Amino acid sequence: MEKKIVCYGVREYEIPTFKKLEKQYGYSLDLREPFLTNENYKDAYNWQIVMVRGNCFLNKESLKDLKEHGLKYLLTRTAGYNHIDIQAAKELGIKVAFVPGYSPNAISELAVTLAMMLLRNTAYSTNRTSKGDFTISNQMFSREIRECTVGILGCGRIGCTTATLFKGLGARVIGYDVFQSDYAKKTVEFMPLNQFLKEADVISCHMPYIKGQNENFISKDFFDQMKEGSILVNTARGEVLDTSAALDAIESGKLSGLGIDVIADEKSHFFKKYDLNKISDPLMERIISLYPKVIVTPHVASSTDKALNDMIEVSLQNMDEYILKGTCKNSLTDK
């Protein structure tokens, strides 16, 4: 079998890492910038092996057509996989593998950064100084993180890494998760959700998204139970947050800050440049208008050298396993 893979959603800064690992693992990689989606999937006709990222959405119809035109293996260099119809792939006989984990520090460091920017009002302050205003205002007065309680919502590998970083800054760290692992108990103090919301000054979300189970888990009711003037950061999945409800909480003063790296239906909102004089997307217009109380990064939490290397390398290792064994430990369709 020829070790040729077409890779979609490749950004310019990722190319050197792809090239390095291509040589190391003996593959021929065709690197393409566009996402592979239900609109342009025919671009992958006649490729046996395709590698995608999180914003490459492929449904049953697309997968069926790709299968008929040669697709045998689909590698997603992501931990999440709700962008692919896994059941359809299984029925069609397409082998799909994912990357169960990559540098947790990448996501955790951004979560801490967003939280600290909001806590210390740095976006607000630097926005003023960038316009020549070096006076001091009341909003520049802030709390210290060591006097705060940080709540980790979702205490898996990334959540625990985030908790460790916050503890290193001196914060008290509490946690909420439906599954309370012994590993997490070493780092966070678990408590029921209502108590968790009542005590946290900062909440950092690291919940996985499970379709049909936890959409908009962070809702109006969730915000109503939070402390006045608290901060929410979401670097997990956009679908678990009701963004409109979060913006309502900012406008009412319930939240003092909102930091997000993800948003539901990202392909409709992110990865484009808006003309601030005529924004046709009402949700994004509202988000932008609330800066600097609302700060957004366009899904770049995993955009670090270590995380990128992990995602590509594990994907190539997955393919090596398929070639050598016919299956792989990270398969989503052989179970």
Contacts in CASP RR format, 6 or more apart in sequence:
PFRMAT RR
TARGET T0000
AUTHOR 0000-0000-0000
METHOD contacts of the structure
MODEL  1
MEKKIVCYGVREYEIPTFKKLEKQYGYSLDLREPFLTNENYKDAYNWQIV
MVRGNCFLNKESLKDLKEHGLKYLLTRTAGYNHIDIQAAKELGIKVAFVP
GYSPNAISELAVTLAMMLLRNTAYSTNRTSKGDFTISNQMFSREIRECTV
GILGCGRIGCTTATLFKGLGARVIGYDVFQSDYAKKTVEFMPLNQFLKEA
DVISCHMPYIKGQNENFISKDFFDQMKEGSILVNTARGEVLDTSAALDAI
ESGKLSGLGIDVIADEKSHFFKKYDLNKISDPLMERIISLYPKVIVTPHV
ASSTDKALNDMIEVSLQNMDEYILKGTCKNSLTDK
1 48 0 8 1.000
1 323 0 8 1.000
2 28 0 8 1.000
2 48 0 8 1.000
3 26 0 8 1.000
3 27 0 8 1.000
3 28 0 8 1.000
3 319 0 8 1.000
3 323 0 8 1.000
4 27 0 8 1.000
4 28 0 8 1.000
4 29 0 8 1.000
4 30 0 8 1.000
4 47 0 8 1.000
4 48 0 8 1.000
4 49 0 8 1.000
5 27 0 8 1.000
5 28 0 8 1.000
5 29 0 8 1.000
5 30 0 8 1.000
5 47 0 8 1.000
5 49 0 8 1.000
5 50 0 8 1.000
5 51 0 8 1.000
5 75 0 8 1.000
5 319 0 8 1.000
6 29 0 8 1.000
6 30 0 8 1.000
6 32 0 8 1.000
6 44 0 8 1.000
6 47 0 8 1.000
6 49 0 8 1.000
6 50 0 8 1.000
6 51 0 8 1.000
7 18 0 8 1.000
7 29 0 8 1.000
7 30 0 8 1.000
7 31 0 8 1.000
7 32 0 8 1.000
7 50 0 8 1.000
7 51 0 8 1.000
7 52 0 8 1.000
8 32 0 8 1.000
8 34 0 8 1.000
8 35 0 8 1.000
8 36 0 8 1.000
8 44 0 8 1.000
8 50 0 8 1.000
8 51 0 8 1.000
8 52 0 8 1.000
8 53 0 8 1.000
8 56 0 8 1.000
9 32 0 8 1.000
9 33 0 8 1.000
9 34 0 8 1.000
9 35 0 8 1.000
9 36 0 8 1.000
9 52 0 8 1.000
9 53 0 8 1.000
9 55 0 8 1.000
9 56 0 8 1.000
10 18 0 8 1.000
10 31 0 8 1.000
10 32 0 8 1.000
10 33 0 8 1.000
11 33 0 8 1.000
12 33 0 8 1.000
13 303 0 8 1.000
14 308 0 8 1.000
14 312 0 8 1.000
15 31 0 8 1.000
17 305 0 8 1.000
17 308 0 8 1.000
17 309 0 8 1.000
17 312 0 8 1.000
18 29 0 8 1.000
18 31 0 8 1.000
18 312 0 8 1.000
19 29 0 8 1.000
21 27 0 8 1.000
21 309 0 8 1.000
21 312 0 8 1.000
21 313 0 8 1.000
21 316 0 8 1.000
22 28 0 8 1.000
22 29 0 8 1.000
25 313 0 8 1.000
25 316 0 8 1.000
25 317 0 8 1.000
25 320 0 8 1.000
27 316 0 8 1.000
27 319 0 8 1.000
29 51 0 8 1.000
32 43 0 8 1.000
34 40 0 8 1.000
34 43 0 8 1.000
35 52 0 8 1.000
35 53 0 8 1.000
35 55 0 8 1.000
35 56 0 8 1.000
35 57 0 8 1.000
35 267 0 8 1.000
36 43 0 8 1.000
36 44 0 8 1.000
36 50 0 8 1.000
36 52 0 8 1.000
36 56 0 8 1.000
36 58 0 8 1.000
37 55 0 8 1.000
37 56 0 8 1.000
37 57 0 8 1.000
37 58 0 8 1.000
37 62 0 8 1.000
37 267 0 8 1.000
38 57 0 8 1.000
38 58 0 8 1.000
38 59 0 8 1.000
38 61 0 8 1.000
38 62 0 8 1.000
41 58 0 8 1.000
41 62 0 8 1.000
41 65 0 8 1.000
41 66 0 8 1.000
42 65 0 8 1.000
42 69 0 8 1.000
44 50 0 8 1.000
44 66 0 8 1.000
44 71 0 8 1.000
45 66 0 8 1.000
45 69 0 8 1.000
45 70 0 8 1.000
46 69 0 8 1.000
46 70 0 8 1.000
47 70 0 8 1.000
47 71 0 8 1.000
48 70 0 8 1.000
48 71 0 8 1.000
48 72 0 8 1.000
48 73 0 8 1.000
49 72 0 8 1.000
49 73 0 8 1.000
49 75 0 8 1.000
49 319 0 8 1.000
50 66 0 8 1.000
50 71 0 8 1.000
50 73 0 8 1.000
50 74 0 8 1.000
50 75 0 8 1.000
51 74 0 8 1.000
51 75 0 8 1.000
51 76 0 8 1.000
51 77 0 8 1.000
51 315 0 8 1.000
52 58 0 8 1.000
52 74 0 8 1.000
52 75 0 8 1.000
52 76 0 8 1.000
52 77 0 8 1.000
52 83 0 8 1.000
52 84 0 8 1.000
53 76 0 8 1.000
53 77 0 8 1.000
53 78 0 8 1.000
54 76 0 8 1.000
54 78 0 8 1.000
54 80 0 8 1.000
54 83 0 8 1.000
55 83 0 8 1.000
55 266 0 8 1.000
55 267 0 8 1.000
55 271 0 8 1.000
55 299 0 8 1.000
56 76 0 8 1.000
56 83 0 8 1.000
56 84 0 8 1.000
57 83 0 8 1.000
57 84 0 8 1.000
57 267 0 8 1.000
58 66 0 8 1.000
58 74 0 8 1.000
58 83 0 8 1.000
58 84 0 8 1.000
58 85 0 8 1.000
59 85 0 8 1.000
59 88 0 8 1.000
60 85 0 8 1.000
60 88 0 8 1.000
63 71 0 8 1.000
63 74 0 8 1.000
63 84 0 8 1.000
63 85 0 8 1.000
63 88 0 8 1.000
63 89 0 8 1.000
63 92 0 8 1.000
63 94 0 8 1.000
64 88 0 8 1.000
64 92 0 8 1.000
66 94 0 8 1.000
67 92 0 8 1.000
67 93 0 8 1.000
67 94 0 8 1.000
71 94 0 8 1.000
72 94 0 8 1.000
72 95 0 8 1.000
73 94 0 8 1.000
73 95 0 8 1.000
73 96 0 8 1.000
73 97 0 8 1.000
73 319 0 8 1.000
73 322 0 8 1.000
74 84 0 8 1.000
74 89 0 8 1.000
74 94 0 8 1.000
74 95 0 8 1.000
74 96 0 8 1.000
74 97 0 8 1.000
75 96 0 8 1.000
75 97 0 8 1.000
75 315 0 8 1.000
75 318 0 8 1.000
75 319 0 8 1.000
76 83 0 8 1.000
76 84 0 8 1.000
76 96 0 8 1.000
76 97 0 8 1.000
76 98 0 8 1.000
76 99 0 8 1.000
76 315 0 8 1.000
77 99 0 8 1.000
77 311 0 8 1.000
77 312 0 8 1.000
77 314 0 8 1.000
77 315 0 8 1.000
78 98 0 8 1.000
78 99 0 8 1.000
78 311 0 8 1.000
79 98 0 8 1.000
79 99 0 8 1.000
79 100 0 8 1.000
79 101 0 8 1.000
79 102 0 8 1.000
80 98 0 8 1.000
80 208 0 8 1.000
80 209 0 8 1.000
80 237 0 8 1.000
81 96 0 8 1.000
81 98 0 8 1.000
81 332 0 8 1.000
82 209 0 8 1.000
82 211 0 8 1.000
82 239 0 8 1.000
84 96 0 8 1.000
84 332 0 8 1.000
86 96 0 8 1.000
86 332 0 8 1.000
86 333 0 8 1.000
89 95 0 8 1.000
89 96 0 8 1.000
89 332 0 8 1.000
89 333 0 8 1.000
90 96 0 8 1.000
90 332 0 8 1.000
90 333 0 8 1.000
93 333 0 8 1.000
94 333 0 8 1.000
95 322 0 8 1.000
95 326 0 8 1.000
95 327 0 8 1.000
95 331 0 8 1.000
95 333 0 8 1.000
95 334 0 8 1.000
96 331 0 8 1.000
96 332 0 8 1.000
96 333 0 8 1.000
97 315 0 8 1.000
97 318 0 8 1.000
97 319 0 8 1.000
97 322 0 8 1.000
97 328 0 8 1.000
97 330 0 8 1.000
97 331 0 8 1.000
97 332 0 8 1.000
98 318 0 8 1.000
98 330 0 8 1.000
98 332 0 8 1.000
99 310 0 8 1.000
99 311 0 8 1.000
99 314 0 8 1.000
99 315 0 8 1.000
99 318 0 8 1.000
99 330 0 8 1.000
100 330 0 8 1.000
101 157 0 8 1.000
101 310 0 8 1.000
101 314 0 8 1.000
102 302 0 8 1.000
102 306 0 8 1.000
102 307 0 8 1.000
102 310 0 8 1.000
102 311 0 8 1.000
102 314 0 8 1.000
103 302 0 8 1.000
103 304 0 8 1.000
103 306 0 8 1.000
103 307 0 8 1.000
103 310 0 8 1.000
104 157 0 8 1.000
104 158 0 8 1.000
104 159 0 8 1.000
104 160 0 8 1.000
104 161 0 8 1.000
105 161 0 8 1.000
105 304 0 8 1.000
105 306 0 8 1.000
106 301 0 8 1.000
106 302 0 8 1.000
106 303 0 8 1.000
106 304 0 8 1.000
106 306 0 8 1.000
106 307 0 8 1.000
107 158 0 8 1.000
107 161 0 8 1.000
107 162 0 8 1.000
107 206 0 8 1.000
107 235 0 8 1.000
107 236 0 8 1.000
107 301 0 8 1.000
107 302 0 8 1.000
107 307 0 8 1.000
108 158 0 8 1.000
108 159 0 8 1.000
108 161 0 8 1.000
108 162 0 8 1.000
108 164 0 8 1.000
108 165 0 8 1.000
109 165 0 8 1.000
109 304 0 8 1.000
110 235 0 8 1.000
110 261 0 8 1.000
110 297 0 8 1.000
110 300 0 8 1.000
110 301 0 8 1.000
111 162 0 8 1.000
111 204 0 8 1.000
111 206 0 8 1.000
111 233 0 8 1.000
111 235 0 8 1.000
111 301 0 8 1.000
112 162 0 8 1.000
112 165 0 8 1.000
112 166 0 8 1.000
112 169 0 8 1.000
112 204 0 8 1.000
114 233 0 8 1.000
114 235 0 8 1.000
114 259 0 8 1.000
114 260 0 8 1.000
114 261 0 8 1.000
114 295 0 8 1.000
114 297 0 8 1.000
115 145 0 8 1.000
115 150 0 8 1.000
115 166 0 8 1.000
115 202 0 8 1.000
115 204 0 8 1.000
115 231 0 8 1.000
115 233 0 8 1.000
115 259 0 8 1.000
116 122 0 8 1.000
116 145 0 8 1.000
117 123 0 8 1.000
117 295 0 8 1.000
118 231 0 8 1.000
118 233 0 8 1.000
118 256 0 8 1.000
118 257 0 8 1.000
118 258 0 8 1.000
118 259 0 8 1.000
118 293 0 8 1.000
118 295 0 8 1.000
119 142 0 8 1.000
119 143 0 8 1.000
119 145 0 8 1.000
119 148 0 8 1.000
119 202 0 8 1.000
119 231 0 8 1.000
120 142 0 8 1.000
121 139 0 8 1.000
121 140 0 8 1.000
121 142 0 8 1.000
121 292 0 8 1.000
123 291 0 8 1.000
123 292 0 8 1.000
123 295 0 8 1.000
124 139 0 8 1.000
124 140 0 8 1.000
124 292 0 8 1.000
124 293 0 8 1.000
125 140 0 8 1.000
127 291 0 8 1.000
127 292 0 8 1.000
128 134 0 8 1.000
128 135 0 8 1.000
128 137 0 8 1.000
143 201 0 8 1.000
145 166 0 8 1.000
145 169 0 8 1.000
145 170 0 8 1.000
145 171 0 8 1.000
145 202 0 8 1.000
146 169 0 8 1.000
146 170 0 8 1.000
146 171 0 8 1.000
148 171 0 8 1.000
148 172 0 8 1.000
148 201 0 8 1.000
148 202 0 8 1.000
149 171 0 8 1.000
149 172 0 8 1.000
149 173 0 8 1.000
149 174 0 8 1.000
149 199 0 8 1.000
149 200 0 8 1.000
149 201 0 8 1.000
149 202 0 8 1.000
150 163 0 8 1.000
150 166 0 8 1.000
150 171 0 8 1.000
150 172 0 8 1.000
150 173 0 8 1.000
150 174 0 8 1.000
150 200 0 8 1.000
150 201 0 8 1.000
150 202 0 8 1.000
150 203 0 8 1.000
150 204 0 8 1.000
151 173 0 8 1.000
151 174 0 8 1.000
151 175 0 8 1.000
151 176 0 8 1.000
151 188 0 8 1.000
151 196 0 8 1.000
151 199 0 8 1.000
151 200 0 8 1.000
151 202 0 8 1.000
151 203 0 8 1.000
151 204 0 8 1.000
152 159 0 8 1.000
152 160 0 8 1.000
152 162 0 8 1.000
152 163 0 8 1.000
152 166 0 8 1.000
152 173 0 8 1.000
152 174 0 8 1.000
152 175 0 8 1.000
152 176 0 8 1.000
152 188 0 8 1.000
152 203 0 8 1.000
152 204 0 8 1.000
152 206 0 8 1.000
153 175 0 8 1.000
153 176 0 8 1.000
153 177 0 8 1.000
153 196 0 8 1.000
153 203 0 8 1.000
153 204 0 8 1.000
153 205 0 8 1.000
153 206 0 8 1.000
153 207 0 8 1.000
153 218 0 8 1.000
154 175 0 8 1.000
154 176 0 8 1.000
154 177 0 8 1.000
154 205 0 8 1.000
154 206 0 8 1.000
154 207 0 8 1.000
154 236 0 8 1.000
155 163 0 8 1.000
155 175 0 8 1.000
155 176 0 8 1.000
155 177 0 8 1.000
155 180 0 8 1.000
155 181 0 8 1.000
155 184 0 8 1.000
155 187 0 8 1.000
155 188 0 8 1.000
155 190 0 8 1.000
155 206 0 8 1.000
156 177 0 8 1.000
156 181 0 8 1.000
156 183 0 8 1.000
156 184 0 8 1.000
156 206 0 8 1.000
158 206 0 8 1.000
158 236 0 8 1.000
159 184 0 8 1.000
159 204 0 8 1.000
159 206 0 8 1.000
160 183 0 8 1.000
160 184 0 8 1.000
160 187 0 8 1.000
160 188 0 8 1.000
162 204 0 8 1.000
162 206 0 8 1.000
163 173 0 8 1.000
163 175 0 8 1.000
163 184 0 8 1.000
163 187 0 8 1.000
163 188 0 8 1.000
164 187 0 8 1.000
166 173 0 8 1.000
166 202 0 8 1.000
166 204 0 8 1.000
167 173 0 8 1.000
167 187 0 8 1.000
171 202 0 8 1.000
172 189 0 8 1.000
173 187 0 8 1.000
173 188 0 8 1.000
173 189 0 8 1.000
174 188 0 8 1.000
174 189 0 8 1.000
174 190 0 8 1.000
174 191 0 8 1.000
174 196 0 8 1.000
174 199 0 8 1.000
174 200 0 8 1.000
175 184 0 8 1.000
175 188 0 8 1.000
175 189 0 8 1.000
175 190 0 8 1.000
175 191 0 8 1.000
175 196 0 8 1.000
176 190 0 8 1.000
176 191 0 8 1.000
176 192 0 8 1.000
176 193 0 8 1.000
176 196 0 8 1.000
177 184 0 8 1.000
177 190 0 8 1.000
180 190 0 8 1.000
184 190 0 8 1.000
191 199 0 8 1.000
194 225 0 8 1.000
197 203 0 8 1.000
197 222 0 8 1.000
197 225 0 8 1.000
197 226 0 8 1.000
197 227 0 8 1.000
198 225 0 8 1.000
198 226 0 8 1.000
198 227 0 8 1.000
199 227 0 8 1.000
200 226 0 8 1.000
200 227 0 8 1.000
200 230 0 8 1.000
201 227 0 8 1.000
201 230 0 8 1.000
201 231 0 8 1.000
202 230 0 8 1.000
202 231 0 8 1.000
202 232 0 8 1.000
202 233 0 8 1.000
203 226 0 8 1.000
203 230 0 8 1.000
203 231 0 8 1.000
203 232 0 8 1.000
203 233 0 8 1.000
204 233 0 8 1.000
204 235 0 8 1.000
205 218 0 8 1.000
205 232 0 8 1.000
205 233 0 8 1.000
205 234 0 8 1.000
205 235 0 8 1.000
205 236 0 8 1.000
205 240 0 8 1.000
205 241 0 8 1.000
206 235 0 8 1.000
206 236 0 8 1.000
207 214 0 8 1.000
207 217 0 8 1.000
207 236 0 8 1.000
207 237 0 8 1.000
207 240 0 8 1.000
208 236 0 8 1.000
208 237 0 8 1.000
209 215 0 8 1.000
209 236 0 8 1.000
209 237 0 8 1.000
209 238 0 8 1.000
209 239 0 8 1.000
209 240 0 8 1.000
211 239 0 8 1.000
214 239 0 8 1.000
214 240 0 8 1.000
215 239 0 8 1.000
215 240 0 8 1.000
216 239 0 8 1.000
216 240 0 8 1.000
216 241 0 8 1.000
216 242 0 8 1.000
216 245 0 8 1.000
217 240 0 8 1.000
217 241 0 8 1.000
218 232 0 8 1.000
218 234 0 8 1.000
218 240 0 8 1.000
218 241 0 8 1.000
218 242 0 8 1.000
218 245 0 8 1.000
218 246 0 8 1.000
219 242 0 8 1.000
219 245 0 8 1.000
220 242 0 8 1.000
220 245 0 8 1.000
220 248 0 8 1.000
220 249 0 8 1.000
222 245 0 8 1.000
223 245 0 8 1.000
223 246 0 8 1.000
223 248 0 8 1.000
223 249 0 8 1.000
223 254 0 8 1.000
223 255 0 8 1.000
224 254 0 8 1.000
226 232 0 8 1.000
226 249 0 8 1.000
226 254 0 8 1.000
226 255 0 8 1.000
228 253 0 8 1.000
228 254 0 8 1.000
229 253 0 8 1.000
229 254 0 8 1.000
229 255 0 8 1.000
229 256 0 8 1.000
229 257 0 8 1.000
230 254 0 8 1.000
230 255 0 8 1.000
230 256 0 8 1.000
231 255 0 8 1.000
231 256 0 8 1.000
231 257 0 8 1.000
231 258 0 8 1.000
231 259 0 8 1.000
232 246 0 8 1.000
232 249 0 8 1.000
232 255 0 8 1.000
232 257 0 8 1.000
232 258 0 8 1.000
232 259 0 8 1.000
233 258 0 8 1.000
233 259 0 8 1.000
233 260 0 8 1.000
234 240 0 8 1.000
234 241 0 8 1.000
234 259 0 8 1.000
234 260 0 8 1.000
234 261 0 8 1.000
234 262 0 8 1.000
235 260 0 8 1.000
235 261 0 8 1.000
235 262 0 8 1.000
235 301 0 8 1.000
236 262 0 8 1.000
237 262 0 8 1.000
238 260 0 8 1.000
238 262 0 8 1.000
238 263 0 8 1.000
238 264 0 8 1.000
238 266 0 8 1.000
239 264 0 8 1.000
241 260 0 8 1.000
241 262 0 8 1.000
241 263 0 8 1.000
241 264 0 8 1.000
243 260 0 8 1.000
243 263 0 8 1.000
243 264 0 8 1.000
243 283 0 8 1.000
243 287 0 8 1.000
244 283 0 8 1.000
246 255 0 8 1.000
246 258 0 8 1.000
246 260 0 8 1.000
247 258 0 8 1.000
247 286 0 8 1.000
247 287 0 8 1.000
247 290 0 8 1.000
247 294 0 8 1.000
249 255 0 8 1.000
249 258 0 8 1.000
250 257 0 8 1.000
250 258 0 8 1.000
250 290 0 8 1.000
250 293 0 8 1.000
250 294 0 8 1.000
251 290 0 8 1.000
255 293 0 8 1.000
256 293 0 8 1.000
257 293 0 8 1.000
257 294 0 8 1.000
257 295 0 8 1.000
258 290 0 8 1.000
258 293 0 8 1.000
258 294 0 8 1.000
258 295 0 8 1.000
259 294 0 8 1.000
259 295 0 8 1.000
259 296 0 8 1.000
260 294 0 8 1.000
260 295 0 8 1.000
260 296 0 8 1.000
260 297 0 8 1.000
261 296 0 8 1.000
261 297 0 8 1.000
261 298 0 8 1.000
261 299 0 8 1.000
261 300 0 8 1.000
261 301 0 8 1.000
262 299 0 8 1.000
262 301 0 8 1.000
263 269 0 8 1.000
263 270 0 8 1.000
263 296 0 8 1.000
266 299 0 8 1.000
268 281 0 8 1.000
269 281 0 8 1.000
269 283 0 8 1.000
269 284 0 8 1.000
270 298 0 8 1.000
270 299 0 8 1.000
271 298 0 8 1.000
274 281 0 8 1.000
274 284 0 8 1.000
274 288 0 8 1.000
276 288 0 8 1.000
279 285 0 8 1.000
279 288 0 8 1.000
287 294 0 8 1.000
287 296 0 8 1.000
302 308 0 8 1.000
302 311 0 8 1.000
314 330 0 8 1.000
317 328 0 8 1.000
318 328 0 8 1.000
318 330 0 8 1.000
318 331 0 8 1.000
319 328 0 8 1.000
321 327 0 8 1.000
321 328 0 8 1.000
321 329 0 8 1.000
322 328 0 8 1.000
322 331 0 8 1.000
327 334 0 8 1.000
328 334 0 8 1.000
END
